[in-house]
Amino acid sequence: MKKVLVIGSNSFSGSDFIDLLLEKGGYAVTGISRSPEKSGIFLPYKKRRSPDFRFHQLDLNSDREKIFGLLGRLKPGYIVNFAAQGEVAPSWDNPGQWFETNAVAVANLGNFLRKQGWLKKYIHISTPEVYGTCSGTVKEDFPVNPSTPYAASKAAGDLFLFTLVKNYGFPLVMIRSTNVYGAHQQLFKIIPRSIIYARSNKVIELHGGGKAVKSYIQIRDVSRGELLAMEKGRGGEIYHLSPDAGIPVRALVKIICKKMRVDFKTASRDVGERLGQDAAYVIDSGKARAELGWAPAISLEDGLTGTIDWIEKNWEAIRKLPLAYSHKK
């Protein structure tokens, strides 16, 4: 069995990737996250009760030596790092914390891993936000031009990793995917929050009138791309994962309202734009399609229906949970 260590296993993307590995079989998976495991509502892999998965509660910032010790004992051939301070707006209030996790911790981890002969591939989950406003044909060689502390911290970590590639032949493969969504996502994200608000007769706020264009991609499509990159991706390369087209947030919320059978005009209102909001978030994924044989398979319509079904199925539990983002240092 291939040994895979997933850092950030409690995250939306990390937990779905683990679920895909366990579904496929043939992988011995170890998960690391700074928080205790969440409930099965948010961790899809839990339904499998697989003996091929082990979890360790460890923090990249405060438990660095423990993590290095665990890595030395396990010697996983593949490491996939989803861990990050990932929210944009709060990064303005605590930029140092974002750099601590997204740049300094990444530098320390990469510097340790470059010395380990057992590592076959390190998959790093980045973000297209490092490019700033993305429109037109934004390919993997597009220059970084971050607009927020979050994006700047991710760009800093990314650039350090590429110094390891240049000087040590570090087996890095980097993923930059657009806006992921789907069942099990954090409730404060735009899609689950809009569904919950529509169901609860609450008003959905559209920052900047919802004009910003985003590229929404169902989480399992992204996990499949990440697995292909882990298995087939070339060292030192970046791969974009994105749908065929973007959509304004306003249009997205209109689709959700229609599916929820509520009136968009009464269910939403325009509010001021967020600081540093990029006007467009559209990137080209032709490289992954050509080299990895990847393509998104789940339409936005089907993906939204699946997310609504998940919320409906778990409504009694979900309706009691907080919807606001809660920052953890």
PyMOL commands that set and color helices and strands:
alter all, ss='L'
color gray80, all
select helices_A, chain A and resi 12-24+44-48+64-74+89-92+95-113+128-131+149-168+190-200+208-210+219-232+249-260+264-267+286-292+300-313+315-318
alter helices_A, ss='H'
color red, helices_A
select strands_A, chain A and resi 2-7+27-33+53-57+78-81+121-125+172-177+179-181+204-207+213-214+216-218+237-241+247-248+268-271
alter strands_A, ss='S'
color yellow, strands_A
deselect
rebuild
show_as cartoon
